[in-house]
Amino acid sequence: MAIDHLVRSGMVLKTSHALMDASRCLGCHDAPCSQACPVGLDVPSFIRRLHDGNLQGAGALIYQSCPLGATCGMACPTGMLCEGACVLQKAGQQAVHIGALQTTVALNYKGVESAKLIEKPARVAVIGAGPAGLGCAVALRRHGHQVDLFDRQDQLAGLVDRVIPAYRLPAEIVAHDLQVLSGLKMNFFPGREITHREFETLRESYDAVFLGVGMSDTQKVDFPGSEAAGVLDALDFLHQARLHTREQAEKPDLGETVVILGGGNVALDAAVVAKRSGTAEVVVIYRRSKQEMPGWDSEYLEAARLGVEFRWLTTIAAVEQKDGKVSAVLIQKMRFVNETRGGRRWVEADPDLPPTRVPCQTVILALGQVVERDWLVDLGLKLTPTGIPVVDPETRQTSLPKVFAGGELVNGGSTIVNSLHQGMQAGESMNVMMSGKGGWHGKS
């Protein structure tokens, strides 16, 4: 794959620049950067191979631990993970740009994985083809087992390749990782939404099942006017915007002013995409303060740099309409109360401050995604009080025999690399059990 345009855009390092940065790595023993990586990537070793000019060896090391090597290098919050743990910072120096080095090496890697051949492979159904599902499938194929991937969408990689903005993760990055994995020959069945009845059929016909469907249900709103034309779901908006960069959809028509409700990374992504698309005024409103905002600081700073306005301790009271279309929002000020719920300070509408009116043409709702609890209940899974499947933290096995789960379905929303790790962890556990080493061999 040609990556020259990514180098020119500054998203990927030139090889010469990568070598310069690699020379700064101290090659620490028990490296904190590796310990901070969910998949345990041996960062000093891949950087050493890069420094020695062994790009293919460095790439092979990356993909062995991190099957989405280029994607994770570019889209994961490396400042909170590997780079955040770099010991150079204790000496007042800048951390090694591990994420950029990883992406650069991964994109220069020309290898393609191949599956192991074994005499009696087991058959595993993986529901959900995002990072967790792919991680599980990769681990199983490396051991020679047959894997059938089912997903309600028509493409691999899940939301990673559907909603992450192209400025953060170009389509070429994900495509490269999938090309490296293509030799594993996983069977992919797109457009398959698995009902609880189909799930039972899969349990009966496969040796094991992995659930990696993610959080696919959105939080609901109940304010007046939410049905108006111009009130958009953030994930739908981001998906259309990403398709537009591929010339597969029209550019979203947002008008001059956009109001975004939410404080997570999806809300921040939507704000940046709206601003980059030419929207004159983008306002993000969040019901709590900046300190409680769950979005990453790096995403917040990018949005603020582009001129996105943030209004803290506010929420939408109602949407005004004209001819069925959004014309304005009424914004209600909130205040903290002496109560906590779920470990967080609680807020309520401030009765002393009436709502204020903000004219706008588009409202984007980014209130977060939730697990489809009813579906999980129908599957017969034991759930936590918050509605997520109970799993063994080491094996990822659920309360149902031979059913495993990982990723956002279990962690409630995390990084790509963490979901990938949980899927690989489940795949390794399945292999041990299906091989008879864990007291279980095949269907029973």
N, C-alpha and C positions, 0 to 999 in steps of 0.2 A: 504494500500500500504506500502510495506517495504521501509523505508527511511534510513536504516542503512548505506548503501554505500554513501549516500549524506552527512550523518553526518561524516563518516570517511574521506570524501574528503574535509571537511571544508566548504561545501556550505550551510549546515544547522547546527544550533547550537545544542549541546547536551542540554537536558532539564535542567540539572544542571547549565550549563553556561547561558542559557536563564534566569533562575531565578535570577542569580547573576546580570545580566545586568538590568533586570526588577526592581531590588531593587534601582537602581540609578534614576529612573524616579521620578520627583518631583510632578507629578499629578497636573500640573498647571491648574488654572481656566482660561477659554477661551484660552485653550492651543494653542500656535502658531503652534505646529506641526499639529494639527487637521485643523487649518485654512489654512495651506499650502497644505493640501491634497485635490486634486480636488473632490474626492467623499465625503469629510468631515468625514472620519473615526475618531471615538472617540478614539484616541490613548491612552490617560491616562486610560480610562476605560478598554480597552482590556488588557493593561499591568497590571493593578491592578488585574484583574481576573486571569491572568497568575501568578502573584506573589502569589495570594491566593491559587494556585493549581487548579483553575477551568479552565482547558484547553478547555473543551467543551464549556463552557460559553464564553470564550475569542474567540474561533473560530466562534461561532454563531454570535457574535458582528461584527467580521471582515467581514464575508460573507454577512451579512445584508447590509452593506454599500458598500462592494467591492466584487462583485461576482467572480472575478478572484483574490482571496485573496493571494494565494501562488505565482501566476505568477507576480502580481504587487509587492509583497514584494521582489522578487528576481530580476526582470528585470527592474523595474522603477528606475529613477535616484533619489533615496531617499536623496542623498546628496544635491540635488538641491531643494527638496521638504520638507518632514517632518523632516528629520534629519538636514537639513540645517537650520531649524527654531528652533531647540532645544535650550532652554535657558541656558543649562549647558555650552555651548560654550562661553557665555558672562562671565562666571566665570573662563575661561581658562581650562575647562574640556572637555573631549571628549563627543560628543553627544551620547545619547542612540542609540544603533543599532536597530532602529525601523524596518527597512526592514527585517533584519535577524530574529527579534522577530516575526514579522508578518508571515513570511514564515514558521518558526518553529511551531507556533501555528496552522496555516492553515493546514499543513501537518499532524498534529496530530488530526485534527478535523474529526470525524466519522459521522457527520450528512449528510443528503441528503435533499435538498429542495423539497417542494411539492407545487403544484399550488393551488390557492384558487378556490373553486367551487362557481360559480354564476349562476343565472337562465338564463340570456340571454347574453352570452359572445359575444363580437365583434370578427371579423376576421381581422387580420393584416398581411400583407406581409412585410417581412424584407429582403431587398436585400443586401447581404453582411454579412458573418458570422464571421467577425472579432470582436475585442473588442467593437466597437460601436454597431454593430448589435446584439451581445450577450447581451450587456447592455440593449438595447431597449426590446429585447425578454424577458429577465428576469423580468424587471419591469412590462411588460404586463401580463406575466403568474402569477406573484404574485397577480395581480388583477383579475385573472381568465379568461382572454381573450385568444382566440385561436391564435397561432402564427405559421406561415409557414416561415421558413428560406430558402432563395435561395442563392447559392454561386457557382461561376464558378469552384472552386476547390472541392476536394472530402473530405475535412475535416473541422471541426469547428476550430475556433480561428484565421483564416486568416494567415497573414504573421507572426504572433507571433509564430506559431508552424511550419512555413515553413522555415524561414530564420534566426531567431535569433540563434546564435551559441550555441551548446550544452554546452560549457563551461560556458556560461552565463545563460542559461535556459534549463536544461535537460528536455527531453520529459515527464518524470514522473511528473514534476511539473504541466504542462498544463493538463495532463491526470487526475491528482487529482482534479483540479478545475472543469473539465468537469464532473467528477463523482459526485461531490457535486451537480452540476446543473442538473444531469440526471433525477432527480425526477420531474422536471418541465415539462418534456415530450413535448419539442418543436419539431415540425415537421421539419425535415431537408431534403432539396432537393439538393443534391450535383451535381456538373457538369452542373449547369444551368446558362448559360450566357444570361442575360435578354436584349433583343433588345427593341428598343423604341416601337415597335408594341406590344410586350409581356407586356411591362410596362403599356400601355394603357389598356390591358386586365385585368391586376392586379388592376388598379385603379377602373375599373368598377365592379370587382367581390369581392373586399375586402373593408372593412370599412375605412382602412387607409393603407398607404404604408410608410415604412422607408427606406431611402437610406443611406447605410453605406459601400459603395463599396471601399473606400480608394482611394489611388492614384495608379492606376494600369497601367499607361502608362509611359515608360521610356524616359528620355531626349535623343535626337538623336545627333549623332556626324557626322561631315562632313570632317574629315581629311583623306588623302589618306591611303589606306591599312586597313581601319577599318573592311573590310570583310574577312580578313585573318583568317585561322584556328588558334586558340589560343587567339583570341580576345573574351573575355567572358563578359556577363552581370553579374554584381555583385550579383543580386538577384538569378539568375540561379545557379551561383557558390555556394552561401551560401546554397541554397536549396539542391544541390547535396551533399555538405559537411555534412549537417544535416542528410540527408538520410543515408549517409555512417556510421554515428555513430549508426544508428539503423540496420546496416547491410542490408540496402535496396538498396544500390547503390555502385558502385565502387568509390574508392578514387580518387578525381580529380587529374589528371596528369598535374602538373604545370611546371615542369622543375626546373632548378637551380635558375633562376632569374624571378621575377614577378614585373611588374610595374602596379601600381594602380592609376587611375585617379579619383580624387574627394577628398572632405574634410569633408564629413558628417559621421554620425555613421555607415552607410553601408560600406563606404570605410574603416573605421577603423576596423570594424568587419572582413571584407575580408582580411585585412592585418594581423590581429591576427590569423585568421584561417589558412591562407597560411603559416605563420611562424610556427604555432603549428604543421602543417602537415609535416614539415621537409624541407621546401623551404629554401635554403641557404641565398638568398638575396631577400628582399622585399623592394621596393621603392614606397613611396606614393608621388605623385606630385599634387600640388594644386596651382591654378592660383593666389590666393591671399596670404596674410601673415598668420602667426599663429593666430594673433588676430582676423582675420575674419573667421577662420575655424569654421563651425557650429557644428562639432562633439563635444561630451562631453569631458571635460578634463580627466575624469576617463578613458575613452576609449583610448584617446591619450596617457596617461601615461602607460597604459597596453601595447600598441603597442611599445612605445619607450623602455620600460623595456625589451621587447623580442628582441630588436635589429632592429626594423623596421626603415628604413631611411626615413626622410622627406625632400622634396625639395620644398621650398616655392617660390611663384611667378614664377611658371613654368607650362607649359602645353604640350600636345603632338601635334607636328606639323605633324607627319606622322608615319606610321608603315611600317617598311621594312619587306619583305617576302623572304623566300627561299623555293622553291617547294610548294608555297601556304601556308606556315606556318610562324608564327611570328619569326623573327630573331633578330629584334632590334626596338627601337623607337628613333625618333628624338625629342628631348626635346627643346622647345623654352622658353627662359626667357621672363618674362613679367615685366611691370612697371606700377605704378599707374599714372593716369592722373588727371587733375583738373576737374573732372566731377563725378557726382553721378547718379546712376540709381537705382530706387527702394529703395532709402535710403542707398545704399552701394557705397563705393568708386569703381570707375571703373578702369579696367586695359586694357592694350593693349600690343601687342608684342613689345619688345624692339628692334628697328631697328639697334642698334649698336652692338648687340650680336647675332652671328649666332647660329643656333641650334647645340646641342651636341648629339652625338650618344651613346645610352646605349644598349648593347646587352641584349636580354632577350628572353624567350620562351613563356611567357604568358602576356597578357595585360588584366586587369580587369577594366571595365568601371563602375564607381559608381557616376554618374553625378546627381543622384536624380530622384525621380518619380514625375510625374505630373498627374493631373486629365485629363481624356479623355473628353476634351472640346466638341468635335463634338457629342459625345453621350449625354452629358448634354443638348446641344442645341436641339438635336432631341427630347429630353423629353419635351421640352417647358419650361424649368426652366429659371427664371430670374437670370443672373449671374453678379458678380462683374467685374470690369475692368480686374482683374487678372484671371478671368475664373472660379471662384468657386461659388456655389449656394448661393444666398442671403437667409439667414434664420433669423427668429426672435431669438435674443439671449436668451430669456427666455423660449420659447416653442419649439424651433428648427423647427418651421414650415417654409416651403419654400413658394415661390410665388404661387404654385399650391395648390388648396384646398385639405386638408387631406393628403398631402405629406410632410413628415418631413425628415430631413437629419442631420447627425452628423459625428464626427470622422475626419479622414484625408481628406475626401472629402470636408470638410468645413474649417478645421483648417490648412490645407496645410502641415500636418506632425507634430505630437506631441507625447506625451507619451501614453503608453497603458492606464494608469489610466485616462487620460484626455478624450481619445476617449470613454472609458467605461462610464465616467460621462455624456458625451453628449448624448450617447445612452439611458442611464437611464432617463435623463432629458426629452428626447423626449417621451419615453414610459409613463412617468407620465403625460405629457401634453396630450397625446392621450387618456389616461384613463379618464382624467377630461372631455375632449371634447366629447368622445363617451358615457360618462355617462350622458350627457346633462347638466353638470354643466358649460360648456363653450359655450353654445349656439349651440351645434351640437350633434346630437344623431344618430349614424349609417349612412348608405348610404343615399344619397339624389340625 
